[in-house]
């Protein structure tokens, strides 16, 4: 977990278990996720001393309309307690990427492509319609089961094909077949199965440097634009450049097309990032100084702990003054803190 206020989960904290479950009616992709982090700390539990109790995450993901839900389950041999977890946007992006990677490994397709293929194979009837559902939303729906298989906003193609004749077409391919969804009135492909699913996941995250800071962006807008899949929303998380493992996030922000950036071009997106960073730079500077202060305290504590291991606590005060150049008051405070820590540890051991 990252050492931020949200204790944000990272890829190393999670593992997708076994196979994904698409179900007979694939309204969601279901994933069971094994946990490798401190669940007590993350979820506010108290299971450390509870034998035979464990926690798993379960994600439900609809890749066609981006519905996403995460539950965590406290399990034992005779009970399962389900609780809803609201992930941060960074965690949503990360978990969806893990599910996409698992789906490609399992099926050779992205979640959306596999979802649509299964839905169309299981449907008794395919009757697709292109329709407007709000002032800014359009969708393609199979009227047989009301399953939505594709959504776009007003910047996409669908707005020009409302009410047209829409068909699901299959074409021979190496893995059996590929598909596309086409407007028969206009003889135009509205969307098609991904040619390279690995590339689809590969541009899930990228980085952008701003002075001494590094912004992790999701999706990687440069790769997405190159793949002609320009993003309409971008999630950004800010780190100090020297934080190469991305352990201490300083803050995060979202950008949306038409608000923080005007066009789906690299120049417009980066202009939007620069503007938001300029507006909040004093906040990130403060966060960075606090992180550096915390790091300095951590290193000092390690140094004193090392000295204690070498020489014991008997002459700790004198050692701190002579070897580290502390004042008598500083040495007194540090020695007292270590004596209190040792007494606490001994008390816990005896208890």
Phi and psi in degrees as GROMACS dihedral restraints (atoms count N, CA, C in turn):
[ dihedral_restraints ]
;  ai    aj    ak    al  type     phi  dphi    fc
    3     4     5     6     1   -74.7    20    10
    4     5     6     7     1   150.2    20    10
    6     7     8     9     1   -89.3    20    10
    7     8     9    10     1    64.6    20    10
    9    10    11    12     1  -123.2    20    10
   10    11    12    13     1  -178.2    20    10
   12    13    14    15     1   -67.1    20    10
   13    14    15    16     1   -21.0    20    10
   15    16    17    18     1   -96.2    20    10
   16    17    18    19     1    -6.2    20    10
   18    19    20    21     1    49.3    20    10
   19    20    21    22     1    52.7    20    10
   21    22    23    24     1   -59.6    20    10
   22    23    24    25     1   131.7    20    10
   24    25    26    27     1   -71.7    20    10
   25    26    27    28     1   147.7    20    10
   27    28    29    30     1  -122.1    20    10
   28    29    30    31     1   170.4    20    10
   30    31    32    33     1   -56.4    20    10
   31    32    33    34     1   -39.0    20    10
   33    34    35    36     1   -67.9    20    10
   34    35    36    37     1   -12.9    20    10
   36    37    38    39     1   -84.6    20    10
   37    38    39    40     1   -11.8    20    10
   39    40    41    42     1  -134.8    20    10
   40    41    42    43     1   156.9    20    10
   42    43    44    45     1  -149.2    20    10
   43    44    45    46     1   129.7    20    10
   45    46    47    48     1   -72.1    20    10
   46    47    48    49     1   124.5    20    10
   48    49    50    51     1   -86.5    20    10
   49    50    51    52     1   135.3    20    10
   51    52    53    54     1    47.4    20    10
   52    53    54    55     1  -139.4    20    10
   54    55    56    57     1   -99.2    20    10
   55    56    57    58     1   152.1    20    10
   57    58    59    60     1   -70.5    20    10
   58    59    60    61     1   151.1    20    10
   60    61    62    63     1  -112.9    20    10
   61    62    63    64     1   117.8    20    10
   63    64    65    66     1   -94.8    20    10
   64    65    66    67     1   -18.6    20    10
   66    67    68    69     1    73.6    20    10
   67    68    69    70     1   168.8    20    10
   69    70    71    72     1   -70.1    20    10
   70    71    72    73     1   -37.6    20    10
   72    73    74    75     1  -112.9    20    10
   73    74    75    76     1   102.6    20    10
   75    76    77    78     1   -80.0    20    10
   76    77    78    79     1    65.3    20    10
   78    79    80    81     1   -79.7    20    10
   79    80    81    82     1   -16.9    20    10
   81    82    83    84     1  -146.1    20    10
   82    83    84    85     1   152.9    20    10
   84    85    86    87     1   -94.3    20    10
   85    86    87    88     1   122.1    20    10
   87    88    89    90     1  -100.7    20    10
   88    89    90    91     1   132.2    20    10
   90    91    92    93     1  -131.5    20    10
   91    92    93    94     1   130.9    20    10
   93    94    95    96     1   -94.5    20    10
   94    95    96    97     1   128.9    20    10
   96    97    98    99     1  -120.8    20    10
   97    98    99   100     1   122.0    20    10
   99   100   101   102     1   -79.7    20    10
  100   101   102   103     1   143.0    20    10
  102   103   104   105     1  -104.7    20    10
  103   104   105   106     1   138.8    20    10
  105   106   107   108     1  -130.6    20    10
  106   107   108   109     1    43.4    20    10
  108   109   110   111     1  -139.1    20    10
  109   110   111   112     1   174.0    20    10
  111   112   113   114     1   -76.7    20    10
  112   113   114   115     1    95.6    20    10
  114   115   116   117     1   -68.2    20    10
  115   116   117   118     1   -29.9    20    10
  117   118   119   120     1   -60.8    20    10
  118   119   120   121     1   -46.9    20    10
  120   121   122   123     1   -69.0    20    10
  121   122   123   124     1   -41.4    20    10
  123   124   125   126     1   -71.8    20    10
  124   125   126   127     1   -45.5    20    10
  126   127   128   129     1  -104.5    20    10
  127   128   129   130     1     2.4    20    10
  129   130   131   132     1    70.4    20    10
  130   131   132   133     1    36.0    20    10
  132   133   134   135     1   -97.2    20    10
  133   134   135   136     1  -177.6    20    10
  135   136   137   138     1  -144.9    20    10
  136   137   138   139     1    68.3    20    10
  138   139   140   141     1  -109.8    20    10
  139   140   141   142     1     0.5    20    10
  141   142   143   144     1   -53.8    20    10
  142   143   144   145     1   -40.1    20    10
  144   145   146   147     1  -102.2    20    10
  145   146   147   148     1    14.9    20    10
  147   148   149   150     1   -98.9    20    10
  148   149   150   151     1   110.2    20    10
  150   151   152   153     1   -74.1    20    10
  151   152   153   154     1   145.1    20    10
  153   154   155   156     1    69.7    20    10
  154   155   156   157     1    23.7    20    10
  156   157   158   159     1  -125.1    20    10
  157   158   159   160     1   134.5    20    10
  159   160   161   162     1  -143.6    20    10
  160   161   162   163     1   168.6    20    10
  162   163   164   165     1  -128.1    20    10
  163   164   165   166     1   131.3    20    10
  165   166   167   168     1  -122.5    20    10
  166   167   168   169     1   155.5    20    10
  168   169   170   171     1  -103.9    20    10
  169   170   171   172     1   147.4    20    10
  171   172   173   174     1  -130.2    20    10
  172   173   174   175     1   122.7    20    10
  174   175   176   177     1  -110.2    20    10
  175   176   177   178     1   138.9    20    10
  177   178   179   180     1  -118.0    20    10
  178   179   180   181     1   123.6    20    10
  180   181   182   183     1  -134.3    20    10
  181   182   183   184     1   121.9    20    10
  183   184   185   186     1  -103.8    20    10
  184   185   186   187     1   104.8    20    10
  186   187   188   189     1   -73.6    20    10
  187   188   189   190     1   -11.4    20    10
  189   190   191   192     1   -84.7    20    10
  190   191   192   193     1   -32.8    20    10
  192   193   194   195     1  -123.8    20    10
  193   194   195   196     1     9.8    20    10
  195   196   197   198     1    63.0    20    10
  196   197   198   199     1    23.4    20    10
  198   199   200   201     1   -68.0    20    10
  199   200   201   202     1   138.4    20    10
  201   202   203   204     1  -150.2    20    10
  202   203   204   205     1   133.7    20    10
  204   205   206   207     1  -143.5    20    10
  205   206   207   208     1   142.1    20    10
  207   208   209   210     1  -127.2    20    10
  208   209   210   211     1   129.9    20    10
  210   211   212   213     1  -117.3    20    10
  211   212   213   214     1   145.9    20    10
  213   214   215   216     1  -113.7    20    10
  214   215   216   217     1   142.4    20    10
  216   217   218   219     1  -122.6    20    10
  217   218   219   220     1   120.4    20    10
  219   220   221   222     1   -89.0    20    10
  220   221   222   223     1   113.6    20    10
  222   223   224   225     1  -117.2    20    10
  223   224   225   226     1   147.6    20    10
  225   226   227   228     1  -140.4    20    10
  226   227   228   229     1  -175.1    20    10
  228   229   230   231     1   -65.4    20    10
  229   230   231   232     1   -21.7    20    10
  231   232   233   234     1  -128.4    20    10
  232   233   234   235     1     9.7    20    10
  234   235   236   237     1  -158.2    20    10
  235   236   237   238     1   155.9    20    10
  237   238   239   240     1  -136.9    20    10
  238   239   240   241     1   120.8    20    10
  240   241   242   243     1  -110.7    20    10
  241   242   243   244     1   115.9    20    10
  243   244   245   246     1   -94.4    20    10
  244   245   246   247     1   136.5    20    10
  246   247   248   249     1  -138.6    20    10
  247   248   249   250     1   140.5    20    10
  249   250   251   252     1   -77.9    20    10
  250   251   252   253     1   136.1    20    10
  252   253   254   255     1  -116.9    20    10
  253   254   255   256     1   131.4    20    10
  255   256   257   258     1   -98.3    20    10
  256   257   258   259     1   101.0    20    10
  258   259   260   261     1   -73.2    20    10
  259   260   261   262     1   156.5    20    10
  261   262   263   264     1   -72.4    20    10
  262   263   264   265     1   167.4    20    10
  264   265   266   267     1   -62.0    20    10
  265   266   267   268     1   -36.1    20    10
  267   268   269   270     1   -61.9    20    10
  268   269   270   271     1   -41.3    20    10
  270   271   272   273     1   -69.5    20    10
  271   272   273   274     1   -38.3    20    10
  273   274   275   276     1   -59.4    20    10
  274   275   276   277     1   -48.8    20    10
  276   277   278   279     1   -59.3    20    10
  277   278   279   280     1   -43.7    20    10
  279   280   281   282     1   -67.3    20    10
  280   281   282   283     1   -46.1    20    10
  282   283   284   285     1   -66.8    20    10
  283   284   285   286     1   -40.0    20    10
  285   286   287   288     1   -62.2    20    10
  286   287   288   289     1   -38.0    20    10
  288   289   290   291     1   -63.6    20    10
  289   290   291   292     1   -42.8    20    10
  291   292   293   294     1   -60.5    20    10
  292   293   294   295     1   -42.1    20    10
  294   295   296   297     1   -66.2    20    10
  295   296   297   298     1   -40.8    20    10
  297   298   299   300     1   -61.7    20    10
  298   299   300   301     1   -44.3    20    10
  300   301   302   303     1   -61.4    20    10
  301   302   303   304     1   -41.5    20    10
  303   304   305   306     1   -65.8    20    10
  304   305   306   307     1   -38.0    20    10
  306   307   308   309     1   -67.1    20    10
  307   308   309   310     1   -42.6    20    10
  309   310   311   312     1   -63.1    20    10
  310   311   312   313     1   -41.3    20    10
  312   313   314   315     1   -64.8    20    10
  313   314   315   316     1   -38.0    20    10
  315   316   317   318     1   -79.0    20    10
  316   317   318   319     1   -40.3    20    10
  318   319   320   321     1  -119.5    20    10
  319   320   321   322     1   -18.7    20    10
  321   322   323   324     1    85.1    20    10
  322   323   324   325     1     5.0    20    10
  324   325   326   327     1  -130.0    20    10
  325   326   327   328     1   161.0    20    10
  327   328   329   330     1   -69.0    20    10
  328   329   330   331     1   164.9    20    10
  330   331   332   333     1   -58.5    20    10
  331   332   333   334     1   -45.3    20    10
  333   334   335   336     1   -63.6    20    10
  334   335   336   337     1   -43.9    20    10
  336   337   338   339     1   -63.6    20    10
  337   338   339   340     1   -44.7    20    10
  339   340   341   342     1   -67.1    20    10
  340   341   342   343     1   -38.1    20    10
  342   343   344   345     1   -58.7    20    10
  343   344   345   346     1   -48.7    20    10
  345   346   347   348     1   -67.6    20    10
  346   347   348   349     1   -43.5    20    10
  348   349   350   351     1   -58.0    20    10
  349   350   351   352     1   -46.9    20    10
  351   352   353   354     1   -65.8    20    10
  352   353   354   355     1   -41.7    20    10
  354   355   356   357     1   -62.0    20    10
  355   356   357   358     1   -43.0    20    10
  357   358   359   360     1   -70.8    20    10
  358   359   360   361     1   -34.2    20    10
  360   361   362   363     1   -69.0    20    10
  361   362   363   364     1   -33.3    20    10
  363   364   365   366     1   -89.0    20    10
  364   365   366   367     1   -13.6    20    10
  366   367   368   369     1   -73.3    20    10
  367   368   369   370     1   133.0    20    10
  369   370   371   372     1   -70.4    20    10
  370   371   372   373     1   -25.9    20    10
  372   373   374   375     1  -146.4    20    10
  373   374   375   376     1   138.5    20    10
  375   376   377   378     1  -113.0    20    10
  376   377   378   379     1   111.5    20    10
  378   379   380   381     1  -137.6    20    10
  379   380   381   382     1    90.7    20    10
  381   382   383   384     1   -86.7    20    10
  382   383   384   385     1   140.9    20    10
  384   385   386   387     1  -129.8    20    10
  385   386   387   388     1   145.4    20    10
  387   388   389   390     1  -104.6    20    10
  388   389   390   391     1   124.5    20    10
  390   391   392   393     1  -142.7    20    10
  391   392   393   394     1   155.3    20    10
  393   394   395   396     1   -93.0    20    10
  394   395   396   397     1   129.4    20    10
  396   397   398   399     1  -112.2    20    10
  397   398   399   400     1   -13.2    20    10
  399   400   401   402     1  -161.4    20    10
  400   401   402   403     1  -176.9    20    10
  402   403   404   405     1   -63.1    20    10
  403   404   405   406     1   -24.1    20    10
  405   406   407   408     1  -126.5    20    10
  406   407   408   409     1     4.3    20    10
  408   409   410   411     1  -124.0    20    10
  409   410   411   412     1   139.5    20    10
  411   412   413   414     1  -133.9    20    10
  412   413   414   415     1   153.6    20    10
  414   415   416   417     1  -151.0    20    10
  415   416   417   418     1   161.3    20    10
  417   418   419   420     1  -113.9    20    10
  418   419   420   421     1   127.8    20    10
  420   421   422   423     1  -132.1    20    10
  421   422   423   424     1   142.1    20    10
  423   424   425   426     1   -89.6    20    10
  424   425   426   427     1   116.0    20    10
  426   427   428   429     1   -68.6    20    10
  427   428   429   430     1   -19.1    20    10
  429   430   431   432     1   -63.4    20    10
  430   431   432   433     1   -42.9    20    10
  432   433   434   435     1  -124.8    20    10
  433   434   435   436     1     8.3    20    10
  435   436   437   438     1    61.3    20    10
  436   437   438   439     1    22.7    20    10
  438   439   440   441     1   -82.4    20    10
  439   440   441   442     1   122.6    20    10
  441   442   443   444     1   -82.5    20    10
  442   443   444   445     1   126.1    20    10
  444   445   446   447     1  -111.2    20    10
  445   446   447   448     1    -7.5    20    10
  447   448   449   450     1  -162.2    20    10
  448   449   450   451     1   138.5    20    10
  450   451   452   453     1  -133.1    20    10
  451   452   453   454     1   150.1    20    10
  453   454   455   456     1  -148.0    20    10
  454   455   456   457     1   162.5    20    10
  456   457   458   459     1   -97.5    20    10
  457   458   459   460     1  -168.8    20    10
  459   460   461   462     1   -70.0    20    10
  460   461   462   463     1    -8.8    20    10
  462   463   464   465     1   -86.0    20    10
  463   464   465   466     1    -8.4    20    10
  465   466   467   468     1   -90.2    20    10
  466   467   468   469     1  -167.6    20    10
  468   469   470   471     1   -81.3    20    10
  469   470   471   472     1   -29.2    20    10
  471   472   473   474     1   -60.1    20    10
  472   473   474   475     1   -30.1    20    10
  474   475   476   477     1   -60.2    20    10
  475   476   477   478     1   -23.8    20    10
  477   478   479   480     1   -91.9    20    10
  478   479   480   481     1     2.3    20    10
  480   481   482   483     1  -127.8    20    10
  481   482   483   484     1    14.7    20    10
  483   484   485   486     1   -61.1    20    10
  484   485   486   487     1   129.0    20    10
  486   487   488   489     1    83.3    20    10
  487   488   489   490     1    -3.6    20    10
  489   490   491   492     1   -79.2    20    10
  490   491   492   493     1   167.7    20    10
  492   493   494   495     1   -80.1    20    10
  493   494   495   496     1   118.8    20    10
  495   496   497   498     1  -113.8    20    10
  496   497   498   499     1   135.4    20    10
  498   499   500   501     1  -131.2    20    10
  499   500   501   502     1   150.5    20    10
  501   502   503   504     1   -98.3    20    10
  502   503   504   505     1   118.4    20    10
  504   505   506   507     1  -114.5    20    10
  505   506   507   508     1   141.8    20    10
  507   508   509   510     1  -116.4    20    10
  508   509   510   511     1   139.6    20    10
  510   511   512   513     1  -130.7    20    10
  511   512   513   514     1   145.9    20    10
  513   514   515   516     1   -61.9    20    10
  514   515   516   517     1   139.6    20    10
  516   517   518   519     1  -149.8    20    10
  517   518   519   520     1   173.8    20    10
  519   520   521   522     1   -60.5    20    10
  520   521   522   523     1   -35.6    20    10
  522   523   524   525     1   -94.1    20    10
  523   524   525   526     1    18.1    20    10
  525   526   527   528     1   117.6    20    10
  526   527   528   529     1   -62.0    20    10
  528   529   530   531     1  -162.9    20    10
  529   530   531   532     1   160.7    20    10
  531   532   533   534     1  -122.5    20    10
  532   533   534   535     1   169.6    20    10
  534   535   536   537     1  -133.9    20    10
  535   536   537   538     1   162.2    20    10
  537   538   539   540     1  -146.2    20    10
  538   539   540   541     1   157.8    20    10
  540   541   542   543     1  -114.4    20    10
  541   542   543   544     1   122.0    20    10
  543   544   545   546     1  -127.0    20    10
  544   545   546   547     1   149.7    20    10
  546   547   548   549     1   -92.4    20    10
  547   548   549   550     1   116.6    20    10
  549   550   551   552     1   -76.7    20    10
  550   551   552   553     1   -27.3    20    10
  552   553   554   555     1   -68.4    20    10
  553   554   555   556     1   -35.4    20    10
  555   556   557   558     1  -105.7    20    10
  556   557   558   559     1    -5.2    20    10
  558   559   560   561     1    54.6    20    10
  559   560   561   562     1    49.7    20    10
  561   562   563   564     1  -131.8    20    10
  562   563   564   565     1   138.2    20    10
  564   565   566   567     1   -80.8    20    10
  565   566   567   568     1   122.8    20    10
  567   568   569   570     1   -84.3    20    10
  568   569   570   571     1   -40.8    20    10
  570   571   572   573     1  -163.7    20    10
  571   572   573   574     1   161.4    20    10
  573   574   575   576     1  -144.0    20    10
  574   575   576   577     1   166.2    20    10
  576   577   578   579     1   -59.4    20    10
  577   578   579   580     1   141.3    20    10
  579   580   581   582     1   -64.0    20    10
  580   581   582   583     1   130.1    20    10
  582   583   584   585     1   -68.5    20    10
  583   584   585   586     1   -41.9    20    10
  585   586   587   588     1  -129.1    20    10
  586   587   588   589     1    91.1    20    10
  588   589   590   591     1   -61.6    20    10
  589   590   591   592     1   -31.1    20    10
  591   592   593   594     1   -62.1    20    10
  592   593   594   595     1   -40.5    20    10
  594   595   596   597     1   -67.2    20    10
  595   596   597   598     1   -33.7    20    10
  597   598   599   600     1   -58.4    20    10
  598   599   600   601     1   -41.0    20    10
  600   601   602   603     1   -82.6    20    10
  601   602   603   604     1   -29.1    20    10
  603   604   605   606     1   -61.1    20    10
  604   605   606   607     1   -29.5    20    10
  606   607   608   609     1   -98.3    20    10
  607   608   609   610     1    28.2    20    10
  609   610   611   612     1   -64.3    20    10
  610   611   612   613     1   -34.6    20    10
  612   613   614   615     1  -139.8    20    10
  613   614   615   616     1   148.0    20    10
  615   616   617   618     1  -143.9    20    10
  616   617   618   619     1  -175.9    20    10
  618   619   620   621     1  -133.4    20    10
  619   620   621   622     1   152.1    20    10
  621   622   623   624     1  -139.2    20    10
  622   623   624   625     1   129.1    20    10
  624   625   626   627     1   -93.8    20    10
  625   626   627   628     1   132.8    20    10
  627   628   629   630     1  -130.4    20    10
  628   629   630   631     1    98.9    20    10
  630   631   632   633     1    57.4    20    10
  631   632   633   634     1  -122.5    20    10
  633   634   635   636     1   -86.5    20    10
  634   635   636   637     1     4.9    20    10
  636   637   638   639     1  -112.8    20    10
  637   638   639   640     1   154.2    20    10
  639   640   641   642     1  -124.6    20    10
  640   641   642   643     1   127.3    20    10
  642   643   644   645     1  -105.2    20    10
  643   644   645   646     1   121.4    20    10
  645   646   647   648     1   -86.0    20    10
  646   647   648   649     1   120.4    20    10
  648   649   650   651     1  -110.8    20    10
  649   650   651   652     1   141.0    20    10
  651   652   653   654     1  -137.3    20    10
  652   653   654   655     1   117.7    20    10
  654   655   656   657     1   -80.0    20    10
  655   656   657   658     1   172.9    20    10
  657   658   659   660     1   -70.1    20    10
  658   659   660   661     1   100.3    20    10
  660   661   662   663     1   -64.0    20    10
  661   662   663   664     1   -30.5    20    10
  663   664   665   666     1   -66.1    20    10
  664   665   666   667     1   -48.1    20    10
  666   667   668   669     1   -67.3    20    10
  667   668   669   670     1   -37.9    20    10
  669   670   671   672     1   -63.7    20    10
  670   671   672   673     1   -42.2    20    10
  672   673   674   675     1   -66.6    20    10
  673   674   675   676     1   -40.8    20    10
  675   676   677   678     1   -60.4    20    10
  676   677   678   679     1   -33.8    20    10
  678   679   680   681     1   -86.2    20    10
  679   680   681   682     1     8.0    20    10
  681   682   683   684     1    59.6    20    10
  682   683   684   685     1    37.1    20    10
  684   685   686   687     1  -130.3    20    10
  685   686   687   688     1    56.7    20    10
  687   688   689   690     1   -58.6    20    10
  688   689   690   691     1   133.8    20    10
  690   691   692   693     1   -75.3    20    10
  691   692   693   694     1   148.3    20    10
  693   694   695   696     1  -104.5    20    10
  694   695   696   697     1    -7.9    20    10
  696   697   698   699     1  -148.9    20    10
  697   698   699   700     1   139.0    20    10
  699   700   701   702     1  -133.0    20    10
  700   701   702   703     1   129.7    20    10
  702   703   704   705     1   -98.7    20    10
  703   704   705   706     1   134.0    20    10
  705   706   707   708     1  -127.3    20    10
  706   707   708   709     1   135.9    20    10
  708   709   710   711     1  -127.3    20    10
  709   710   711   712     1   134.1    20    10
  711   712   713   714     1  -101.7    20    10
  712   713   714   715     1   133.5    20    10
  714   715   716   717     1  -135.0    20    10
  715   716   717   718     1   160.5    20    10
  717   718   719   720     1   -75.7    20    10
  718   719   720   721     1   142.5    20    10
  720   721   722   723     1   -56.0    20    10
  721   722   723   724     1   -34.9    20    10
  723   724   725   726     1   -72.2    20    10
  724   725   726   727     1   -12.6    20    10
  726   727   728   729     1   -83.7    20    10
  727   728   729   730     1    72.3    20    10
  729   730   731   732     1   -68.1    20    10
  730   731   732   733     1   -20.9    20    10
  732   733   734   735     1   -95.2    20    10
  733   734   735   736     1     2.6    20    10
  735   736   737   738     1    53.9    20    10
  736   737   738   739     1    51.6    20    10
  738   739   740   741     1   -92.5    20    10
  739   740   741   742     1   -25.1    20    10
  741   742   743   744     1  -125.3    20    10
  742   743   744   745     1    86.9    20    10
  744   745   746   747     1   -67.6    20    10
  745   746   747   748     1   135.3    20    10
  747   748   749   750     1   -94.1    20    10
  748   749   750   751     1   -18.0    20    10
  750   751   752   753     1   167.7    20    10
  751   752   753   754     1   174.5    20    10
  753   754   755   756     1  -151.0    20    10
  754   755   756   757     1   156.1    20    10
  756   757   758   759     1  -156.0    20    10
  757   758   759   760     1   156.9    20    10
  759   760   761   762     1  -108.1    20    10
  760   761   762   763     1   150.6    20    10
  762   763   764   765     1  -129.2    20    10
  763   764   765   766     1   139.8    20    10
  765   766   767   768     1  -126.9    20    10
  766   767   768   769     1   142.8    20    10
  768   769   770   771     1   -59.3    20    10
  769   770   771   772     1   131.7    20    10
  771   772   773   774     1    92.8    20    10
  772   773   774   775     1   -10.4    20    10
  774   775   776   777     1  -118.6    20    10
  775   776   777   778     1   -75.3    20    10
  777   778   779   780     1   -83.9    20    10
  778   779   780   781     1   -21.5    20    10
  780   781   782   783     1  -140.9    20    10
  781   782   783   784     1   145.3    20    10
  783   784   785   786     1   -88.8    20    10
  784   785   786   787     1   -34.0    20    10
  786   787   788   789     1  -132.5    20    10
  787   788   789   790     1   156.9    20    10
  789   790   791   792     1   -85.8    20    10
  790   791   792   793     1    61.5    20    10
  792   793   794   795     1  -123.5    20    10
  793   794   795   796     1   154.4    20    10
  795   796   797   798     1   -58.3    20    10
  796   797   798   799     1   -41.6    20    10
  798   799   800   801     1   -63.7    20    10
  799   800   801   802     1   -43.9    20    10
  801   802   803   804     1   -68.2    20    10
  802   803   804   805     1   -40.8    20    10
  804   805   806   807     1   -65.0    20    10
  805   806   807   808     1   -45.5    20    10
  807   808   809   810     1   -70.1    20    10
  808   809   810   811     1   -30.3    20    10
  810   811   812   813     1   -64.0    20    10
  811   812   813   814     1   -38.3    20    10
  813   814   815   816     1   -66.5    20    10
  814   815   816   817     1   -41.7    20    10
  816   817   818   819     1   -61.7    20    10
  817   818   819   820     1   -46.4    20    10
  819   820   821   822     1   -59.7    20    10
  820   821   822   823     1   -41.7    20    10
  822   823   824   825     1   -62.9    20    10
  823   824   825   826     1   -46.0    20    10
  825   826   827   828     1   -67.2    20    10
  826   827   828   829     1   -37.6    20    10
  828   829   830   831     1   -67.4    20    10
  829   830   831   832     1   -41.0    20    10
  831   832   833   834     1   -58.3    20    10
  832   833   834   835     1   -41.4    20    10
  834   835   836   837     1   -69.6    20    10
  835   836   837   838     1   -26.2    20    10
  837   838   839   840     1  -115.8    20    10
  838   839   840   841     1    13.6    20    10
  840   841   842   843     1   -61.9    20    10
  841   842   843   844     1   -34.6    20    10
  843   844   845   846     1   -64.0    20    10
  844   845   846   847     1   -36.3    20    10
  846   847   848   849     1   -65.2    20    10
  847   848   849   850     1   -44.9    20    10
  849   850   851   852     1   -68.6    20    10
  850   851   852   853     1   -34.0    20    10
  852   853   854   855     1   -62.4    20    10
  853   854   855   856     1   -43.2    20    10
  855   856   857   858     1   -63.7    20    10
  856   857   858   859     1   -43.9    20    10
  858   859   860   861     1   -61.9    20    10
  859   860   861   862     1   -39.0    20    10
  861   862   863   864     1   -66.1    20    10
  862   863   864   865     1   -42.7    20    10
  864   865   866   867     1   -63.8    20    10
  865   866   867   868     1   -39.2    20    10
  867   868   869   870     1   -64.3    20    10
  868   869   870   871     1   -40.5    20    10
  870   871   872   873     1   -65.3    20    10
  871   872   873   874     1   -40.3    20    10
  873   874   875   876     1   -65.8    20    10
  874   875   876   877     1   -37.9    20    10
  876   877   878   879     1   -65.0    20    10
  877   878   879   880     1   -44.1    20    10
  879   880   881   882     1   -62.3    20    10
  880   881   882   883     1   -39.2    20    10
  882   883   884   885     1   -66.3    20    10
  883   884   885   886     1   -41.3    20    10
  885   886   887   888     1   -62.8    20    10
  886   887   888   889     1   -41.4    20    10
  888   889   890   891     1   -63.4    20    10
  889   890   891   892     1   -39.7    20    10
  891   892   893   894     1   -63.4    20    10
  892   893   894   895     1   -44.4    20    10
  894   895   896   897     1   -66.2    20    10
  895   896   897   898     1   -37.9    20    10
  897   898   899   900     1   -63.6    20    10
  898   899   900   901     1   -43.4    20    10
  900   901   902   903     1   -62.2    20    10
  901   902   903   904     1   -39.1    20    10
  903   904   905   906     1   -64.6    20    10
  904   905   906   907     1   -41.0    20    10
  906   907   908   909     1   -62.6    20    10
  907   908   909   910     1   -46.1    20    10
  909   910   911   912     1   -65.7    20    10
  910   911   912   913     1   -39.0    20    10
  912   913   914   915     1   -61.5    20    10
  913   914   915   916     1   -40.2    20    10
  915   916   917   918     1   -64.8    20    10
  916   917   918   919     1   -43.5    20    10
  918   919   920   921     1   -61.0    20    10
  919   920   921   922     1   -40.5    20    10
  921   922   923   924     1   -63.2    20    10
  922   923   924   925     1   -39.5    20    10
  924   925   926   927     1   -63.7    20    10
  925   926   927   928     1   -35.6    20    10
  927   928   929   930     1   -78.4    20    10
  928   929   930   931     1   -41.9    20    10
  930   931   932   933     1  -118.0    20    10
  931   932   933   934     1    -4.0    20    10
  933   934   935   936     1    78.9    20    10
  934   935   936   937     1  -179.1    20    10
  936   937   938   939     1   -95.1    20    10
  937   938   939   940     1    -8.2    20    10
  939   940   941   942     1   -61.9    20    10
  940   941   942   943     1   -44.8    20    10
  942   943   944   945     1  -110.7    20    10
  943   944   945   946     1    27.9    20    10
  945   946   947   948     1   -61.3    20    10
  946   947   948   949     1   -43.3    20    10
  948   949   950   951     1   -59.3    20    10
  949   950   951   952     1   -47.3    20    10
  951   952   953   954     1   -66.4    20    10
  952   953   954   955     1   -37.0    20    10
  954   955   956   957     1   -65.4    20    10
  955   956   957   958     1   -41.1    20    10
  957   958   959   960     1   -63.8    20    10
  958   959   960   961     1   -37.1    20    10
  960   961   962   963     1   -71.3    20    10
  961   962   963   964     1   -45.5    20    10
  963   964   965   966     1   -75.9    20    10
  964   965   966   967     1   -44.1    20    10
  966   967   968   969     1   -88.5    20    10
  967   968   969   970     1   -34.8    20    10
  969   970   971   972     1  -106.6    20    10
  970   971   972   973     1    -4.9    20    10
  972   973   974   975     1    71.8    20    10
  973   974   975   976     1    25.8    20    10
  975   976   977   978     1   -73.8    20    10
  976   977   978   979     1   153.0    20    10
  978   979   980   981     1   -73.5    20    10
  979   980   981   982     1   167.1    20    10
  981   982   983   984     1   -62.0    20    10
  982   983   984   985     1   -39.8    20    10
  984   985   986   987     1   -65.2    20    10
  985   986   987   988     1   -42.0    20    10
  987   988   989   990     1   -64.8    20    10
  988   989   990   991     1   -42.4    20    10
  990   991   992   993     1   -65.3    20    10
  991   992   993   994     1   -39.9    20    10
  993   994   995   996     1   -60.4    20    10
  994   995   996   997     1   -46.9    20    10
  996   997   998   999     1   -62.5    20    10
  997   998   999  1000     1   -44.8    20    10
  999  1000  1001  1002     1   -66.0    20    10
 1000  1001  1002  1003     1   -43.0    20    10
 1002  1003  1004  1005     1   -63.2    20    10
 1003  1004  1005  1006     1   -41.2    20    10
 1005  1006  1007  1008     1   -63.7    20    10
 1006  1007  1008  1009     1   -39.6    20    10
 1008  1009  1010  1011     1   -62.7    20    10
 1009  1010  1011  1012     1   -41.9    20    10
 1011  1012  1013  1014     1   -70.8    20    10
 1012  1013  1014  1015     1   -36.9    20    10
 1014  1015  1016  1017     1   -64.0    20    10
 1015  1016  1017  1018     1   -39.1    20    10
 1017  1018  1019  1020     1   -66.9    20    10
 1018  1019  1020  1021     1   -40.7    20    10
 1020  1021  1022  1023     1   -61.9    20    10
 1021  1022  1023  1024     1   -43.0    20    10
 1023  1024  1025  1026     1   -64.7    20    10
 1024  1025  1026  1027     1   -42.9    20    10
 1026  1027  1028  1029     1   -63.1    20    10
 1027  1028  1029  1030     1   -38.9    20    10
 1029  1030  1031  1032     1   -64.2    20    10
 1030  1031  1032  1033     1   -45.9    20    10
 1032  1033  1034  1035     1   -61.1    20    10
 1033  1034  1035  1036     1   -42.7    20    10
 1035  1036  1037  1038     1   -65.3    20    10
 1036  1037  1038  1039     1   -39.6    20    10
 1038  1039  1040  1041     1   -64.2    20    10
 1039  1040  1041  1042     1   -39.3    20    10
 1041  1042  1043  1044     1   -65.5    20    10
 1042  1043  1044  1045     1   -39.0    20    10
 1044  1045  1046  1047     1   -64.9    20    10
 1045  1046  1047  1048     1   -45.9    20    10
 1047  1048  1049  1050     1   -66.2    20    10
 1048  1049  1050  1051     1   -34.9    20    10
